[in-house]
Amino acid sequence: MSIFNFKIRIMYQPKKYLKDKPKYIFEFIRTHPFATFILNGNRILATHIPVLTEGNAEKFCLYSHIANHNEQIPYLKDGTEALLIFQGAHGYISSSWYREKDISTWDYSAVHVNVKLKIQTREELEKSLQKLVAHFETPQTKPLFYKDIPKQMLEDHLPQITGFWCEPFKVQAVAKLHQGAHKEDIISVTKNLEGLDDPLASELSRNIKTEIFIKPIKNE
């Protein structure tokens, strides 16, 4: 499968939240591979699937698969346009955490990738599954790789799924992480998030700290 160039377009979001660096977008997708896969059938249809990358930050394509009993299957054809949404940590930010009364908000990060689909051959599907299993099994204590799965089980499973390539042609990325907020508010927000005993909130706190480290806090 060839690797495609694409144009990065701007979401309808305040400029301070926009993300347009290819490296940021590529790493974001790799870090958050479980995506929402959306296409237009007899109505707008969505499925939640793992999506992996092939290539590098400047030129890459994506690939995944869905079950053949999925209602998206009849519309899964070469050239069909689809949307992939990759979402990072997100959470409610209470205005009670600020120095002064204000409006509560929601911090989040996400990448939208508009793609054209191309159906995989059986050989391409098998190779994709091998890579997918290896990607998620390698960190396991006792990994079970694709080659270790009983052959008959694989033979029975493969005809029940359809693999596809996703050729990006438009990418939109945003990270709303309290950019420009007062230093004291940032400290309070991250502290309160970490105090929620919620892994997602803790990750969001880390994202805010990382973003503010990259872009200095506006200290009024």
Steps between C-alpha positions, in 0.01 A plus 500: 500500500641838408543776758304815429570868544217706646415858583446612856187715522387714789209403725249766591669568833686790665849527356670435834354146508595399147759230435659487158839337553525165316708344779241591765215360290682179409601428860151585623348239267759241602435570868118492464437228238142417600300715261143578402453397136221696330357474151177591326275205416121504501570730795817606682661183639774467761713218639774504765813319380878490549680679217875476441742710297749414229767750398626806684381843615539654154346217298278232644193290442272323748347155507239301688221245455135445595273197528304404191173514695566868578237719329781714353616212279272569198648851478861393549630538146810634324486879489237538772565798726505442876595688812723369778487673839782439748434636848739567785434546870218742578308622801280754669678801649304648790498876534526444875867420438576855380619799702190695399147406395487396137326260261578129521640334189624173351863437403578246228714411200403332175611431143259465208625329183292500182600200290426312180458126549664216310405139568787270595575169334498192723880508507502867602238430766709219650811717509300781659364266767850373573618859553196591707537199731876560533441867583271426793646167614867599516462686835318204658676281756425185301409622150293287264603597148309439179712196410414345837124503437369160381506495120147366464370777722659758271367326188150514646535864608653667194196457268288677762688833489598758239823695520552840345757775447419859586667761279502837683416811301404742779614515861364721779642508851415693815612499863308718743721482808460832680750683282532860610355440846645655815777298664310463828195367318713248310651374825156471658342329198773237469504438876124449510506271197766286664291486817204337322653150513417463131770381252345708222504814717862434595595464134318824421698672775825375348390625158425845640839515671676388181315758289572782741863395520523531123306828494576719807207595722357846468555644848291812539 
